[in-house]
């Protein structure tokens, strides 16, 4: 069965600083990988996804993520964080065998200091 | 932008009462999920439909929960009887799954259920 680990429960950065949120997955075949963001009281919004091809994926709001098969990782990055980026970030892995059911990590809460 | 619509947004009910949550998936999407989010468990998959047929509801307590798609524009999640431990935010998500893959899933804003 697939699984996702987000090792950091909370991350605190200063506005303008760079950001990297870690995600490690477990899946036997080539996975589908997603990053979602959730603002308080809101649903999950898709930031970016990886299915195949270029391992560096560009998303919305200036985010990018890199798929590294050798490390089973799909880390999310942003070069300069804005205060509005403060939210909960979820990494998810989807089975590629036809069901495509996404399994979510526990999330990383991003705190942005002015 | 097309969106997944969930109703009600908030629901407070007494233990033992029936609760029905509704979801209108995006037109043309063939896959619908129900997830439950709690602080303790995170996001848990409850049920999964493809072309309105239930494919996986193993995450759902069968004795009190039921999920249906009476038509392509409506998915429902029902709890009867409700218990305080069912208090959570329930999300519906829809997506278009094709033979060669998926484009991603769109989530609704959720139904916050409080059972007292």
HADDOCK unambig.tbl for C-alpha pairs under 7 A between the chains (distance, minus, plus):
assign (segid A and resid 42 and name CA) (segid B and resid 109 and name CA) 5.25 0.50 0.50
assign (segid A and resid 43 and name CA) (segid B and resid 107 and name CA) 5.95 0.50 0.50
assign (segid A and resid 43 and name CA) (segid B and resid 108 and name CA) 5.65 0.50 0.50
assign (segid A and resid 43 and name CA) (segid B and resid 109 and name CA) 4.10 0.50 0.50
assign (segid A and resid 43 and name CA) (segid B and resid 110 and name CA) 6.03 0.50 0.50
assign (segid A and resid 44 and name CA) (segid B and resid 107 and name CA) 5.68 0.50 0.50
assign (segid A and resid 45 and name CA) (segid B and resid 107 and name CA) 6.87 0.50 0.50
assign (segid A and resid 104 and name CA) (segid B and resid 43 and name CA) 6.39 0.50 0.50
assign (segid A and resid 106 and name CA) (segid B and resid 42 and name CA) 5.49 0.50 0.50
